[in-house]
Amino acid sequence: MKVRRVAVLADSDTRWKWGALTAKRLVSAESGASDIHLDGYLLRGRATPTARQLTEVGVRADSLREVTAVEFLHAMDTAGEDAGGARPYDVLVLALVGGGVQAMLHGLRRVWQGSERRPVVVTGYVGVVYEKLADGLLLRHGADLVLANSRQDADRFRAVYEGVGADASAVTEVALPFLGGATYQGENKPYTVVFAAQPSVPERREERTYLLDRLVRHARLHPDREVLLKLRSKPGEHTTHIEELPYQKLAQKTGLPPNLRLVYGHMGEVLDRTDLLVTVSSTAALEALHRRIPTVILTDLGVREVLGNHHFVGSGCLASWDQLDAGHRPVPDEEWVARQGVATGGPSSSGGGSYATAFDTARARVTELLAAPGGLPPLTPYYTPATAPGYLPGILARHHLGPDGTPLPGAPAGDKEPGAVRQIVRRAARGAYRHGVQRVAPVIRRMGEL
């Protein structure tokens, strides 16, 4: 029975979850879930997940280690081909920010130069794509598969690539890999309202304080309801986005009613007891809609691109706290929902598909590429020193790579440092960074507003 070897490089807890689950879905139906060997690599940086965050994500790997970009490329280089000419990995998922993907594509192109066999390289987005569409997409160009989480995204992605004259054949429609859970069957006891917080949306203190105050007011207006503030990370931890003003700290200055609690944990488990999901623009909204849980996208702070809630225009889910306080229950637009790759194949869905088959096309594409005679061609990103000489070198330099993907002199290679010293230095640097983000930066910003 054939074992598919898969590697995932991720730079945060949410991207690790997306990357690992995507990898499993890309190969599971082909060879059986028990026949996957998954190696995880966590890119060292400000958002490297803690042990607690990894446990909360709940996705297991056969091996998992923290690396720098140069260390990862070294691992991919030394892996090479085995004696029979086989690939060390069949699939490599790059679950990184756009700049990280671009740097790895150039680094891997150099590492695999002259190699007859290489993995199928896959990348994509963790959730809703509501900003930097062209920038993020072009930084991901060059992977064998650029996954789009919905029909709408696939259309947008192809339009961007074709608009700049880049090959759009890598764009492949799938769905978010972590959707699932039981379909909503009716009200729980007690009726439970969940506000899904986001680390960086909204960003301003007064707006975050406003949302917390409205949540508190809703809990007091409805003492028979359980109201939960679902948080992504604990103070001192980082996820995909920096959180300068954690709701935990704001809540310390606010008297919380007894029916309002702060909760962590797996979003799917929280949704199991949710009757109304409220958020500004979190991907949790798509998870809730997939399960047909009543979902509200808040309009209190406006419908603005900077908030990401503009993505939900036409969804039927836009509403304000005043409406929710008065008992409003949204009714999602089925056509809009179907175009987002959620609730497909449901009782009233017009999507005409099924979530169970959402990865079939991508899976077939991976199989086709792995069987290509003579192996896969070199990676060919749209950005090169010729097409973007004023942009690409800076992107690569952030990961200590030169314009040709070669490690720069002095690039950190932690495997050469003593283990204990390396751990201490890394923890100290990360702690200092987080202190600067959460304590120093806000003070400087406020001083600049005086």
C-alpha positions in Angstrom: 0.0 0.0 0.0 1.5 3.3 -1.1 2.5 5.9 1.5 2.3 9.6 0.4 4.9 11.7 2.1 3.8 15.3 2.7 5.5 18.3 4.2 3.9 21.5 5.5 5.8 24.7 6.2 3.6 27.1 8.3 4.3 30.4 10.1 1.3 30.6 12.5 -1.2 28.4 14.3 -4.0 29.1 11.8 -1.8 28.5 8.8 -0.5 25.3 10.3 -4.2 24.2 10.7 -5.0 25.1 7.1 -1.8 23.6 5.7 -2.0 20.3 7.5 -5.7 19.8 6.9 -5.2 20.8 3.2 -2.4 18.3 2.9 -4.5 15.5 4.3 -7.4 16.3 2.0 -5.2 16.4 -1.0 -4.0 12.9 -0.6 -6.4 11.1 1.7 -8.9 9.8 -0.8 -6.2 8.6 -3.1 -4.3 6.4 -0.7 -6.3 6.3 2.5 -5.7 8.6 5.5 -3.7 6.0 7.3 -1.2 6.0 4.5 0.0 9.6 4.8 3.3 10.6 6.4 3.1 14.2 7.4 6.2 16.2 8.4 5.5 19.7 9.8 7.9 22.6 9.8 7.2 25.8 11.7 8.8 28.9 10.3 10.5 30.8 13.1 9.1 34.3 13.6 6.8 36.5 15.6 3.8 34.2 15.1 5.4 30.8 15.7 2.8 28.9 17.6 3.2 27.8 21.2 2.6 24.3 22.4 -0.8 25.3 23.7 -1.8 26.8 20.4 -0.7 23.6 18.5 -2.7 21.5 21.0 -5.8 23.7 20.5 -5.5 23.3 16.7 -5.6 19.6 17.2 -3.8 18.5 14.0 -1.2 15.9 14.5 2.0 15.4 12.5 4.4 12.5 12.3 7.2 15.0 13.0 7.2 18.7 13.8 10.1 21.1 14.2 10.8 24.8 14.2 13.1 26.1 11.5 14.4 29.2 9.8 13.9 29.7 6.1 17.5 28.7 5.4 17.2 25.6 7.6 14.1 24.6 5.8 15.7 25.0 2.4 18.7 23.0 3.7 16.3 20.2 4.8 14.7 20.2 1.3 18.1 20.1 -0.3 19.7 17.3 1.8 16.6 15.2 1.4 17.4 14.8 -2.3 16.2 11.7 -4.0 16.5 8.2 -2.6 18.5 5.4 -4.3 15.6 4.6 -6.6 15.1 8.2 -7.7 11.9 8.7 -5.7 10.9 12.0 -4.2 11.5 12.5 -0.4 8.1 14.2 -0.4 5.2 13.9 -2.8 3.5 17.2 -1.8 4.8 20.3 -0.1 2.2 22.8 1.2 3.5 26.4 1.8 1.1 27.8 4.4 2.8 31.2 4.7 2.2 34.9 4.1 2.7 35.9 0.5 6.2 37.1 1.0 7.2 33.9 2.7 5.7 31.9 -0.2 7.6 33.9 -2.7 10.9 33.5 -0.9 10.5 29.8 -0.6 9.6 29.4 -4.2 12.8 31.1 -5.3 14.8 29.2 -2.6 13.3 25.9 -3.7 13.9 26.6 -7.3 17.6 26.9 -6.6 17.7 23.9 -4.2 16.0 21.6 -6.8 17.9 22.9 -9.8 18.9 19.8 -11.8 16.8 17.4 -9.8 14.7 14.9 -11.7 12.0 14.6 -9.1 10.5 17.2 -6.8 7.3 17.5 -4.7 4.1 19.1 -6.0 4.2 22.6 -4.4 0.8 23.9 -3.1 -0.2 27.1 -1.5 -3.3 29.3 -0.9 -5.2 31.3 1.7 -6.4 30.4 5.2 -9.7 32.2 4.8 -11.5 35.2 3.4 -9.3 37.2 0.9 -10.5 40.8 1.5 -7.3 42.8 1.0 -4.1 42.9 -1.0 -5.6 40.6 -3.6 -3.2 41.3 -6.4 -0.2 41.6 -4.1 -0.8 38.4 -2.3 -1.7 36.4 -5.4 1.4 37.5 -7.4 3.6 36.6 -4.4 2.0 33.1 -4.5 2.5 32.7 -8.2 4.9 29.9 -9.2 3.4 27.2 -7.1 2.0 24.2 -8.9 -1.3 24.7 -7.3 -2.7 27.9 -5.9 -5.8 26.9 -4.1 -9.0 29.1 -4.1 -11.5 28.4 -1.3 -14.5 29.1 -3.4 -15.8 29.6 -6.9 -15.8 33.3 -6.4 -12.1 33.3 -5.4 -11.1 31.1 -8.2 -12.6 33.5 -10.7 -10.9 36.5 -9.1 -7.5 34.7 -8.9 -7.6 33.8 -12.6 -8.5 37.3 -13.5 -5.5 38.7 -11.7 -3.0 36.3 -13.2 -4.4 36.7 -16.7 -4.5 40.4 -16.3 -0.7 40.6 -15.8 0.0 38.0 -18.4 0.9 35.3 -15.9 0.0 31.6 -16.3 -3.3 31.0 -14.4 -3.5 27.2 -14.8 -2.3 26.7 -11.2 -5.5 28.2 -9.8 -7.6 25.3 -8.4 -11.0 25.6 -6.7 -11.3 23.8 -3.4 -13.0 24.8 -0.1 -11.7 25.6 3.3 -10.4 22.3 4.7 -11.6 22.8 8.2 -15.4 23.1 7.5 -17.5 20.4 9.0 -19.5 19.5 12.1 -23.1 18.8 12.7 -25.8 20.9 10.9 -27.6 23.3 13.3 -30.8 21.6 14.6 -32.4 24.4 16.6 -32.0 26.3 19.8 -29.8 25.1 22.6 -30.5 25.5 26.3 -29.4 28.0 27.2 -29.6 30.0 23.9 -25.9 30.8 23.2 -24.5 33.8 21.4 -20.9 33.7 20.4 -18.8 36.7 19.4 -15.8 35.6 17.3 -13.0 38.1 18.0 -10.2 38.8 15.6 -6.7 39.8 16.5 -6.5 42.9 14.2 -10.0 43.7 13.2 -10.9 46.3 14.3 -7.6 47.8 15.2 -8.4 50.9 17.1 -8.9 50.8 20.9 -12.1 52.8 20.8 -13.6 50.4 18.3 -12.6 47.3 20.2 -13.9 48.8 23.4 -17.2 49.6 21.7 -17.6 46.0 20.5 -16.9 44.7 24.0 -19.4 47.2 25.5 -22.1 46.1 23.1 -21.4 42.5 23.9 -21.8 43.2 27.6 -25.0 45.2 26.9 -26.4 42.3 25.0 -25.7 39.9 27.8 -27.4 42.2 30.3 -30.4 42.7 28.1 -30.8 38.9 27.7 -29.8 37.4 31.1 -31.4 34.0 30.0 -28.8 33.7 27.2 -25.2 32.5 27.5 -22.9 34.9 25.8 -19.4 33.8 24.9 -16.4 35.9 23.7 -14.4 33.5 21.6 -10.7 34.4 21.7 -8.0 33.2 19.3 -5.0 33.5 21.6 -3.9 34.3 25.1 -1.9 37.4 26.0 1.7 37.0 24.8 0.7 34.6 22.0 0.4 35.6 18.4 -1.5 34.1 15.6 -1.6 35.1 11.9 -2.1 38.8 12.8 -0.6 40.9 15.5 -3.0 41.8 18.4 -1.9 44.9 20.1 -5.1 45.3 22.3 -6.3 41.9 23.5 -9.9 41.7 24.5 -8.8 40.0 27.7 -7.0 43.2 28.8 -10.0 45.4 27.9 -12.3 43.1 29.7 -10.3 43.5 32.9 -11.5 47.1 33.0 -15.1 46.2 32.4 -17.5 44.5 34.8 -18.7 41.4 33.0 -22.2 40.0 33.7 -22.4 36.4 35.0 -23.7 35.1 31.7 -20.8 36.5 29.7 -17.6 34.4 29.6 -14.3 34.4 27.7 -13.5 31.1 26.0 -10.7 29.6 24.0 -10.5 26.2 22.4 -11.4 24.7 19.0 -13.9 26.8 17.1 -15.8 23.7 15.9 -16.4 22.7 19.5 -17.7 26.2 20.4 -20.0 26.1 17.3 -21.5 22.8 18.5 -23.4 24.9 21.1 -23.8 28.1 19.2 -27.3 29.5 18.3 -26.0 32.9 16.9 -22.5 33.6 15.7 -21.5 37.3 15.6 -18.3 38.7 14.2 -16.9 41.6 12.2 -15.4 39.5 9.4 -13.9 36.3 10.9 -13.5 33.2 8.9 -15.6 31.6 11.7 -18.6 33.1 9.9 -18.0 30.7 7.0 -17.7 27.8 9.4 -21.0 28.8 11.0 -22.7 29.3 7.7 -21.5 25.9 6.5 -23.3 24.4 9.5 -26.4 26.6 8.9 -25.9 28.4 12.2 -27.5 31.9 12.2 -24.6 34.3 11.5 -24.3 38.0 11.7 -21.7 40.3 10.2 -21.7 43.5 12.2 -22.2 46.9 10.5 -21.8 49.0 13.7 -18.4 50.2 12.6 -19.4 50.6 9.0 -19.1 48.3 6.0 -15.5 49.0 5.1 -12.7 47.3 3.2 -10.3 47.8 6.2 -12.7 45.7 8.3 -13.2 43.0 5.7 -16.9 42.9 6.2 -17.4 44.3 2.7 -16.7 40.7 1.6 -20.1 39.8 3.0 -22.1 42.3 1.0 -25.0 40.3 -0.6 -24.8 37.5 2.0 -28.0 38.6 3.9 -26.0 38.4 7.1 -25.2 42.1 7.7 -26.8 43.6 10.8 -26.1 45.8 13.8 -26.1 45.2 17.6 -29.3 47.2 17.9 -31.0 44.8 15.6 -29.6 41.8 17.5 -30.7 43.2 20.8 -34.2 43.5 19.4 -34.2 39.8 18.4 -33.2 39.9 14.7 -32.2 36.5 13.1 -30.5 36.8 9.8 -31.4 34.6 6.8 -28.4 34.0 4.5 -28.7 34.3 0.7 -28.3 30.8 -0.6 -26.7 31.8 -3.9 -24.1 34.0 -2.2 -23.3 31.2 0.3 -22.9 28.6 -2.5 -20.4 30.9 -4.3 -18.3 30.9 -1.1 -17.7 27.2 -1.1 -19.8 26.6 2.1 -23.1 24.8 2.7 -22.7 23.0 -0.6 -25.1 20.2 -1.1 -27.3 21.3 1.8 -31.0 21.0 1.8 -31.6 24.3 0.1 -28.2 25.0 -1.4 -28.0 26.1 -5.1 -24.4 25.1 -5.2 -25.1 21.8 -6.9 -22.0 20.3 -5.3 -20.9 18.6 -2.1 -18.2 19.5 0.4 -17.1 15.9 0.4 -16.0 16.3 -3.3 -14.6 19.8 -3.0 -11.0 18.6 -3.2 -11.5 16.1 -6.0 -10.2 18.4 -8.7 -7.1 19.4 -6.7 -6.5 15.7 -5.8 -6.7 14.7 -9.4 -4.3 17.5 -10.4 -1.8 16.4 -7.8 -1.9 12.8 -9.1 -1.5 14.0 -12.6 1.6 16.1 -11.7 3.2 13.3 -9.8 2.8 11.0 -12.8 4.3 13.5 -15.2 6.9 11.8 -17.5 10.4 13.1 -16.7 9.3 14.9 -13.5 8.0 18.4 -12.9 9.6 21.5 -14.5 11.4 24.1 -12.4 9.3 26.4 -10.3 8.6 29.6 -12.3 7.3 32.5 -10.2 6.0 35.6 -12.0 8.3 37.8 -10.0 12.0 37.6 -11.1 14.9 40.0 -10.9 13.9 41.0 -14.4 10.2 41.6 -13.8 10.4 43.1 -10.3 13.9 44.3 -9.7 12.8 46.9 -7.2 10.5 44.6 -5.2 11.7 41.0 -5.2 15.2 41.5 -3.6 13.6 43.0 -0.5 11.1 40.2 -0.2 13.9 37.6 -0.4 16.2 39.5 1.9 13.7 39.3 4.7 14.2 35.6 4.7 18.0 36.0 4.3 18.0 35.0 0.6 19.7 36.7 -2.3 18.0 37.6 -5.6 18.7 34.1 -6.9 17.4 32.3 -3.8 20.9 31.7 -2.4 21.3 32.2 1.4 23.0 35.5 2.1 26.2 35.6 4.1 25.5 35.5 7.8 22.1 34.0 7.3 20.9 32.4 10.6 21.4 28.6 10.7 20.2 27.6 14.1 21.3 24.1 13.7 24.9 25.3 14.3 24.1 26.9 17.6 24.2 25.1 21.0 20.7 23.8 21.7 20.2 25.3 25.1 21.6 28.6 24.2 19.5 28.7 21.0 16.3 28.1 23.0 17.1 30.8 25.5 18.0 33.4 22.9 14.9 32.6 20.9 12.5 32.8 23.8 14.1 36.1 25.0 13.9 37.6 21.5 10.3 36.5 21.0 9.3 37.9 24.4 11.0 41.2 23.7 9.2 41.4 20.4 5.8 40.8 21.9 6.4 43.3 24.7 7.2 45.9 22.0 4.1 45.1 20.0 1.7 45.0 22.9 3.1 47.6 25.3 5.6 50.0 23.6 4.0 50.4 20.1 0.6 51.4 21.4 2.2 54.1 23.7 4.2 55.5 20.8 1.1 55.5 18.6 -0.9 57.4 21.2 2.0 59.9 21.7 2.0 60.5 17.9 -1.7 61.4 18.0 -1.3 64.1 20.6 
